[in-house]
Amino acid sequence: MGRGTQIFDFSGQRVLVVGASLGGIGASIARRFQDAGAEVVITGAEDAPLPEDTARFDYHQLDVSDNAAIDALGATLPALDVL
């Protein structure tokens, strides 16, 4: 199978990727899920994600050490298929 060949289909699936606001591994994971058809939400500690991801993903600022913030985010999201 060559590079770029899609072997996964996440069409219609909802995915949350925590820690994807500054690029790197989290953002790459989010992009691959979206490329495979998923509806992807990303989080990060920053006010906004990288400019190239602002229009691409639904972004929520999140402090993962704050349980109340995690609960509040969870209350706003529809059911997730992948976390």
SESE-32098 format. One line per field, with one value per residue: residue in one letter; x, y, z of N, C-alpha, C, O, CB in turn. Coordinates in steps of 0.2 Angstrom, whole numbers. Glycine has a CB too. Layout:
BEGIN
type: c(A_...) $
n.c1: c(X_...) $
n.c2: c(Y_...) $
n.c3: c(Z_...) $
ca.c1: c(X_...) $
ca.c2: c(Y_...) $
ca.c3: c(Z_...) $
c.c1: c(X_...) $
c.c2: c(Y_...) $
c.c3: c(Z_...) $
o.c1: c(X_...) $
o.c2: c(Y_...) $
o.c3: c(Z_...) $
cb.c1: c(X_...) $
cb.c2: c(Y_...) $
cb.c3: c(Z_...) $
This chain:
BEGIN
type: c(M_G_R_G_T_Q_I_F_D_F_S_G_Q_R_V_L_V_V_G_A_S_L_G_G_I_G_A_S_I_A_R_R_F_Q_D_A_G_A_E_V_V_I_T_G_A_E_D_A_P_L_P_E_D_T_A_R_F_D_Y_H_Q_L_D_V_S_D_N_A_A_I_D_A_L_G_A_T_L_P_A_L_D_V_L) $
n.c1: c(4_3_10_-1_-12_-28_-33_-42_-59_-68_-80_-93_-91_-87_-74_-63_-48_-36_-26_-21_-17_-5_0_11_11_-3_-10_-7_-13_-27_-29_-27_-38_-48_-46_-49_-63_-69_-78_-70_-65_-54_-43_-34_-22_-20_-26_-31_-30_-17_-15_-18_-26_-38_-49_-51_-54_-66_-63_-58_-53_-44_-40_-33_-30_-40_-54_-67_-68_-66_-77_-87_-84_-87_-101_-105_-102_-107_-111_-97_-86_-73_-60) $
n.c2: c(-6_11_26_38_32_29_19_18_22_34_40_49_48_55_64_68_77_79_92_98_110_117_112_98_81_80_88_82_70_74_79_68_60_68_68_55_56_59_69_82_88_99_102_113_122_135_151_150_139_134_145_139_129_135_137_124_115_113_121_121_129_122_118_104_101_105_100_104_112_102_94_104_106_93_93_101_95_83_66_56_46_43_46) $
n.c3: c(0_-5_1_7_4_9_22_32_37_44_42_47_60_76_83_96_99_111_115_103_98_94_83_79_85_90_82_69_71_72_59_51_55_51_37_35_35_47_59_67_83_91_105_116_126_123_117_104_90_78_64_52_56_61_53_50_60_74_88_105_120_133_149_154_167_175_182_182_170_161_163_159_145_140_142_132_120_107_107_107_96_96_107) $
ca.c1: c(0_8_9_-7_-18_-32_-35_-47_-64_-71_-85_-99_-88_-85_-67_-60_-41_-34_-19_-19_-18_1_3_14_7_-10_-13_-7_-18_-33_-29_-28_-45_-53_-45_-53_-70_-72_-79_-65_-65_-48_-42_-27_-22_-19_-32_-33_-25_-13_-19_-20_-31_-43_-55_-52_-57_-69_-58_-60_-48_-46_-35_-34_-29_-46_-60_-74_-67_-67_-85_-90_-83_-91_-108_-106_-101_-112_-108_-90_-85_-66_-57) $
ca.c2: c(0_17_32_42_27_29_12_19_26_36_44_50_47_61_63_73_76_84_94_98_117_119_107_92_75_80_91_77_65_77_80_61_58_72_65_48_57_61_76_82_93_99_106_115_127_142_155_148_134_137_149_134_124_138_136_117_112_116_122_123_130_118_116_97_100_108_95_108_114_96_93_109_104_87_94_105_90_78_59_55_39_42_51) $
ca.c3: c(0_-5_5_5_3_14_24_37_36_50_40_51_67_80_86_100_100_116_114_96_96_92_78_81_85_91_75_64_72_70_52_48_57_47_31_34_35_54_61_73_88_95_111_118_132_120_115_97_87_73_59_47_59_64_49_48_66_80_93_112_124_138_154_156_175_178_181_180_163_157_163_155_138_139_142_126_114_106_109_104_94_97_111) $
c.c1: c(4_6_3_-13_-22_-35_-41_-53_-68_-77_-91_-97_-86_-79_-65_-53_-39_-27_-16_-18_-11_4_6_10_0_-13_-13_-12_-25_-34_-30_-35_-49_-52_-48_-60_-73_-73_-75_-65_-58_-48_-35_-28_-22_-26_-35_-28_-21_-17_-22_-26_-38_-50_-57_-56_-61_-64_-61_-54_-49_-39_-37_-33_-35_-52_-66_-74_-68_-74_-89_-90_-87_-98_-110_-105_-106_-108_-102_-89_-77_-64_-49) $
c.c2: c(6_22_36_38_27_21_12_23_27_41_44_49_54_59_69_72_81_85_95_105_120_115_101_86_76_83_86_72_67_77_73_58_61_69_59_49_59_68_77_89_93_103_108_121_134_145_152_143_138_140_144_129_128_137_128_113_116_116_124_124_126_117_109_96_102_103_98_110_107_94_97_108_98_88_98_100_85_71_58_48_38_48_50) $
c.c3: c(0_0_3_4_9_16_29_35_42_48_45_59_70_84_90_101_105_115_107_93_93_87_81_81_85_85_70_65_70_63_49_49_52_39_29_35_42_55_68_76_91_101_112_123_129_118_108_95_82_68_54_49_61_60_48_54_71_85_100_116_130_143_157_164_178_177_179_173_159_157_159_147_136_139_135_120_113_108_104_102_96_102_111) $
o.c1: c(9_0_3_-18_-19_-38_-44_-52_-71_-79_-93_-101_-84_-79_-66_-51_-40_-23_-11_-18_-11_10_3_6_-4_-18_-18_-15_-29_-39_-34_-38_-54_-57_-50_-64_-79_-70_-76_-66_-55_-52_-31_-33_-23_-31_-41_-22_-22_-23_-28_-29_-43_-55_-62_-59_-60_-62_-65_-50_-55_-34_-41_-35_-36_-55_-70_-79_-72_-77_-93_-95_-90_-101_-116_-108_-109_-102_-102_-92_-76_-65_-46) $
o.c2: c(7_22_37_41_25_18_7_28_23_45_38_49_58_55_74_66_87_81_92_107_125_116_99_86_73_80_86_70_64_76_72_55_58_69_57_44_60_72_73_94_88_108_105_123_139_141_152_143_144_137_144_126_125_136_126_109_122_110_129_119_126_115_108_91_102_104_95_109_108_92_95_108_98_85_98_102_83_72_60_43_32_54_54) $
o.c3: c(4_3_-4_3_14_12_31_31_45_52_47_63_66_88_88_103_104_114_105_87_89_86_86_76_81_82_66_60_67_60_44_45_49_36_24_36_42_52_73_74_93_101_109_125_133_118_107_97_81_67_52_45_63_63_47_53_71_87_100_117_133_140_160_166_185_171_175_169_153_152_155_144_131_135_134_114_118_109_98_106_97_100_115) $
cb.c1: c(-5_7_16_-5_-16_-38_-29_-44_-69_-66_-88_-104_-82_-91_-62_-64_-37_-35_-14_-24_-20_6_9_15_10_-11_-10_0_-18_-34_-23_-23_-47_-51_-37_-50_-73_-67_-87_-58_-70_-42_-45_-23_-16_-15_-31_-34_-29_-8_-16_-14_-28_-42_-55_-45_-51_-76_-52_-65_-47_-48_-35_-30_-23_-47_-61_-74_-60_-63_-87_-88_-75_-89_-110_-102_-94_-114_-113_-84_-86_-62_-60) $
cb.c2: c(0_19_37_46_20_33_8_22_22_40_41_45_42_64_61_74_77_80_90_95_121_120_111_94_70_85_97_74_63_84_83_56_59_79_64_44_51_58_77_81_93_101_103_118_126_141_162_154_128_132_154_130_120_146_139_114_108_112_127_118_138_111_122_93_103_115_91_114_117_90_93_116_103_82_99_111_87_78_53_57_38_42_51) $
cb.c3: c(6_-12_6_-1_0_14_26_44_31_54_33_50_67_84_81_107_93_123_118_92_102_98_74_89_90_97_74_64_80_73_49_51_64_47_29_40_33_59_63_69_93_90_118_112_136_113_115_92_83_70_56_44_64_63_43_47_70_81_91_115_126_136_160_152_177_175_187_185_161_160_170_157_137_145_148_125_115_98_108_108_87_91_119) $
